[in-house]
Amino acid sequence: MKPAPMEYLAARSPDDVLDALADGDTAVLAGGQSLVLDVVSGAARPRRVVDINRVPEFAGLSEDAGVLRVAPLVRHRTFESDAVGGALGDMLRIIVRHIGHPPIRARGTMLGSLAYAHPAAEWPVVATVLGAQFDLAGPGGRRTVAAEQFFTGPFQTLRQPEELLAEVRLPALPAGTGAGFAEHRRSHAKYAEVAAMAAVTVTDGLVSAAVIGLVNVGPCPVRARAAERTLIGREFCDAAITAAAEAAADLDAQHPAEGRDQRRAVRVLTRRALTQAREGW
Ligand SMILES: Cc1cc2nc3c(=O)[nH]c(=O)nc-3n(C[C@H](O)[C@H](O)[C@H](O)COP(=O)(O)OP(=O)(O)OC[C@H]3O[C@@H](n4cnc5c(N)ncnc54)[C@H](O)[C@@H]3O)c2cc1C
């Protein structure tokens, strides 16, 4: 199928991008790994695309006072390197390898993935469970939205068509945190059918903090709070992992149509993610 004709604009500055987006019918071209496929299939028919790849201000990644700041052109691949230190860097390195395959990770961007909001994507659940903050830049200036509010449904977010996702801020994880990620997928060229991520902090032999996120079990990323609560204050032992995996699987009561197979997958994958997290601290 031939894509519909559209205008192409190569932006040179953040203002060029915002000026282009002001018409409400312009799509941002970042890594192009989702947008180009959607344009070719006819799923997206913007009047114009604004290519942000030549805007130097969008290339930055920095750590500042315990916060990782990610700009729109930071590619997935960056998180495979040692660009991010500490326990957060370890967690991102574990998770990024599950995004597509190397050419996709070389072009695709973290902010593009967050803006796209695929229900099976990895970064949205990471941002949600870590309590990331998103900056949206638009004609009226900037506004900040918490990740937990940003995702409103599959491929739906609070972003308005005139807005650019300009920066994402992820809080650092404390020392003593181990992370894990486990997924079920049919091939490397496909998104996960179901996945679970975990980051668990152990202080003086007991779990002092835990986040558990589930991918593709609901319309938006799911934070398994009941499962997290089962871990707090306990030794990070097999019994604690089993209890947390049971509690995570119970979350599916909110999505009964998905049934027993998905509950089983959540239980198994949460257990694997937590076991990996225990090995990592
Ligand atoms: C074969 C294949 C397998 C894949 N597997 C996975 C996977 O397992 N897990 C996963 O998470 N992803 C996967 N992806 C998608 C990949 O992660 C994409 O890189 C990502 O979804 C979009 O990032 P992008 O930078 O390529 O954005 P683009 O494709 O350029 O843009 C995607 C959408 O976001 C908008 N957008 C981009 N940046 C911004 C911004 N800063 N502000 C506002 N809007 C913006 C665009 O206008 C467009 O609507 C896969 C892709 C392919 C082709």
The ligand as a MOL file (V3000), in Angstrom:
LIG
                    3D

  0  0  0     0  0            999 V3000
M  V30 BEGIN CTAB
M  V30 COUNTS 53 58 0 0 0
M  V30 BEGIN ATOM
M  V30 1 C 9.8320 -5.0560 14.4140 0
M  V30 2 C 9.6600 -4.1370 15.5940 0
M  V30 3 C 9.6600 -4.6620 16.8820 0
M  V30 4 C 9.5110 -3.8170 17.9790 0
M  V30 5 N 9.5010 -4.3770 19.2290 0
M  V30 6 C 9.3430 -3.5660 20.2950 0
M  V30 7 C 9.3320 -4.0910 21.6190 0
M  V30 8 O 9.4630 -5.2900 21.8340 0
M  V30 9 N 9.1620 -3.2260 22.6500 0
M  V30 10 C 8.9950 -1.8860 22.4530 0
M  V30 11 O 8.8370 -1.1420 23.4230 0
M  V30 12 N 9.0180 -1.3550 21.2260 0
M  V30 13 C 9.1860 -2.1430 20.1530 0
M  V30 14 N 9.2000 -1.5930 18.9050 0
M  V30 15 C 8.9690 -0.1340 18.7430 0
M  V30 16 C 10.2000 0.6860 19.0250 0
M  V30 17 O 10.4910 0.6760 20.4040 0
M  V30 18 C 9.9860 2.1340 18.5860 0
M  V30 19 O 11.2550 2.6670 18.5470 0
M  V30 20 C 9.1030 2.9860 19.4750 0
M  V30 21 O 7.7780 2.5080 19.5980 0
M  V30 22 C 8.9010 4.3940 18.9080 0
M  V30 23 O 10.0540 5.1170 19.0170 0
M  V30 24 P 10.5850 5.9510 17.7960 0
M  V30 25 O 11.6310 6.8600 18.3400 0
M  V30 26 O 10.9670 5.0190 16.7190 0
M  V30 27 O 9.3130 6.8770 17.4170 0
M  V30 28 P 8.6250 7.1960 16.0320 0
M  V30 29 O 8.3110 5.9360 15.2980 0
M  V30 30 O 9.3950 8.2430 15.3120 0
M  V30 31 O 7.2850 7.8330 16.5940 0
M  V30 32 C 6.2830 7.0410 17.2070 0
M  V30 33 C 5.1160 7.9370 17.6060 0
M  V30 34 O 5.4730 8.8010 18.6780 0
M  V30 35 C 5.4380 10.1660 18.2680 0
M  V30 36 N 6.6240 10.7960 18.8580 0
M  V30 37 C 7.9180 10.3640 18.7770 0
M  V30 38 N 8.6920 11.1430 19.5540 0
M  V30 39 C 7.8900 12.0790 20.1150 0
M  V30 40 C 8.1150 13.1540 21.0210 0
M  V30 41 N 9.3140 13.4160 21.5530 0
M  V30 42 N 7.0510 13.9190 21.3750 0
M  V30 43 C 5.8220 13.6530 20.8750 0
M  V30 44 N 5.5460 12.6550 20.0310 0
M  V30 45 C 6.5740 11.8670 19.6630 0
M  V30 46 C 5.4250 10.1320 16.7460 0
M  V30 47 O 4.8170 11.2640 16.1880 0
M  V30 48 C 4.6420 8.8630 16.4900 0
M  V30 49 O 3.2710 9.0950 16.6470 0
M  V30 50 C 9.3600 -2.4060 17.7870 0
M  V30 51 C 9.3780 -1.8650 16.4960 0
M  V30 52 C 9.5220 -2.7170 15.4060 0
M  V30 53 C 9.5510 -2.1130 14.0360 0
M  V30 END ATOM
M  V30 BEGIN BOND
M  V30 1 1 1 2
M  V30 2 1 2 3
M  V30 3 2 2 52
M  V30 4 2 3 4
M  V30 5 1 4 5
M  V30 6 1 4 50
M  V30 7 2 5 6
M  V30 8 1 6 7
M  V30 9 1 6 13
M  V30 10 2 7 8
M  V30 11 1 7 9
M  V30 12 1 9 10
M  V30 13 2 10 11
M  V30 14 1 10 12
M  V30 15 2 12 13
M  V30 16 1 13 14
M  V30 17 1 14 15
M  V30 18 1 14 50
M  V30 19 1 15 16
M  V30 20 1 16 17
M  V30 21 1 16 18
M  V30 22 1 18 19
M  V30 23 1 18 20
M  V30 24 1 20 21
M  V30 25 1 20 22
M  V30 26 1 22 23
M  V30 27 1 23 24
M  V30 28 2 24 25
M  V30 29 1 24 26
M  V30 30 1 24 27
M  V30 31 1 27 28
M  V30 32 2 28 29
M  V30 33 1 28 30
M  V30 34 1 28 31
M  V30 35 1 31 32
M  V30 36 1 32 33
M  V30 37 1 33 34
M  V30 38 1 33 48
M  V30 39 1 34 35
M  V30 40 1 35 36
M  V30 41 1 35 46
M  V30 42 1 36 37
M  V30 43 1 36 45
M  V30 44 2 37 38
M  V30 45 1 38 39
M  V30 46 1 39 40
M  V30 47 2 39 45
M  V30 48 1 40 41
M  V30 49 2 40 42
M  V30 50 1 42 43
M  V30 51 2 43 44
M  V30 52 1 44 45
M  V30 53 1 46 47
M  V30 54 1 46 48
M  V30 55 1 48 49
M  V30 56 2 50 51
M  V30 57 1 51 52
M  V30 58 1 52 53
M  V30 END BOND
M  V30 END CTAB
M  END
